[in-house]
Amino acid sequence: MKMSQGTYEVLASAISRVQIAHPYLKAAYQRKGLSWERYRWDLLHRTSLSRRLYDEGLNDDHIDTALRRATTYEVTP
């Protein structure tokens, strides 16, 4: 992962806060058939970190790797 550990910890904490504040999101995405990728990027956009991550020289692949690590999206039947 190209992201520094410090930046990752800030990202993971922000993502966790969004998931806790909006516990219905995961089920809504699953119900609508939206992808895990869409879910994790939408979580990122609910934080104010996008600009910071790109300003640190990270690209979408770097950010997505960190988002995959920081989120879970289990499909329920």
C-alpha positions in Angstrom: 0.0 0.0 0.0 1.5 3.3 -1.1 -0.4 5.3 1.6 1.5 6.2 4.8 0.4 4.4 7.9 -0.6 7.8 9.5 -2.8 8.8 6.5 -4.3 5.3 6.5 -5.3 5.6 10.2 -6.9 8.9 9.5 -8.8 7.4 6.6 -9.9 4.3 8.4 -11.1 6.3 11.4 -13.1 8.7 9.1 -14.6 5.7 7.2 -15.5 4.0 10.5 -17.3 7.1 11.7 -19.4 7.3 8.5 -20.3 3.7 8.8 -21.4 4.1 12.4 -23.3 7.3 11.6 -25.1 5.6 8.6 -25.6 1.9 9.5 -28.4 1.6 6.9 -26.1 2.4 3.9 -24.7 -1.1 3.4 -28.1 -2.7 3.3 -29.4 0.0 0.9 -26.5 -0.5 -1.5 -27.0 -4.3 -1.4 -30.8 -3.9 -1.9 -30.2 -1.7 -5.0 -27.5 -4.1 -6.4 -24.7 -1.4 -6.1 -21.2 -2.7 -6.0 -18.8 -2.8 -3.1 -16.5 -0.4 -5.1 -19.3 2.2 -5.3 -20.0 1.8 -1.6 -16.5 2.4 -0.5 -15.9 5.4 -2.8 -19.2 6.9 -1.6 -18.0 6.4 2.0 -14.8 8.3 1.1 -16.8 11.1 -0.5 -18.8 11.5 2.8 -15.5 12.4 4.5 -13.5 15.5 3.7 -10.3 13.5 2.8 -10.4 13.2 -1.0 -8.4 16.4 -1.6 -5.8 15.5 1.0 -5.3 12.0 -0.4 -4.7 13.4 -4.0 -2.6 16.2 -2.6 -0.3 13.6 -1.0 0.3 12.2 -4.5 -1.9 9.1 -4.2 -3.9 7.9 -7.2 -7.2 6.1 -7.4 -5.5 2.7 -7.2 -3.6 3.6 -4.1 -6.8 5.0 -2.5 -8.9 2.1 -3.4 -6.4 -0.4 -1.9 -6.7 1.5 1.4 -10.5 1.7 1.1 -10.7 -2.1 0.6 -8.7 -2.6 3.7 -10.8 0.0 5.7 -14.2 -1.3 4.7 -16.2 -4.4 4.8 -19.1 -5.2 2.5 -20.5 -8.7 3.0 -23.3 -9.6 0.6 -26.3 -11.0 2.5 -28.9 -13.2 0.8 
